[in-house]
Amino acid sequence: MNQKHDALNEVLKSFANLTDNDIAVGGSFWRTRRIGKGDFFNMQSFVCTDLALITKGIFRVYYVHPETQEEKNVFFFSERQFLVSFRSFINQYPCYYYIQALEDAEIISINYKDLQYLYTTPTGWEKFGRLVAELFFNYSQARAEEFLFNTAEERYVKLSNEHPNIVNRIPAYHISSYLGIKNPSLTRIKKRLLGQK
């Protein structure tokens, strides 16, 4: 068993309390894959056919505004997080978003059909599926509420806590897009927070 599968098994046990037997039943369905910086895990108008665990790298989920062609970042995902365009995955219809690697990345993923098969087995995989659904619902609602209830500075602090060192790993304009602000505003937020330390 290689290190990536060991990392997957550790996450599956802690996330969904899967047993060694559960993991043995599903382990052969997971495949490792490298995705180069700038390449895509999934693209707009394509069906998202895989659910992945990130073992290395940062990905952004973004859409392109149809009139301005401006790219707008919606989510970031990094190490030890699951990666998927969830509505596209569960409904098997074309995705509205692009999912792009911002660094050279490595993932371990499972195909939709294989995961559907695991749900039918007398194991903990059905619970895993429910927890993934709850996780991505929570991501979606939390993201909407951030813009309702939090300032850009609070959103920045939350992002930094969820993805340590992200400000050193990706260009500032990606972070500004995610926060819904321009680069000069991000610079002011960073200076203010540094002054508080």
Buried (B, 14 or more C-beta within 10 A) or exposed (E): EEEBBEBBBEBBBEBBEBEEEBBEBBBEBBEBBEBEEEEBBBBBEEBBBBBBBBBBBBBBBBBEEEEEEEBEBBBBBBBBBBBBBBBBBBEEEBBEBBBBBBBEBBBBBBBBEBBEBBEEEEBBBBBBBEBBEEBBEEBBEEEEEBEEEBEBBEBBBBBBEEBEEBBEBBEEEBBBBBBEBEEEBBEEBBEEEEEEE
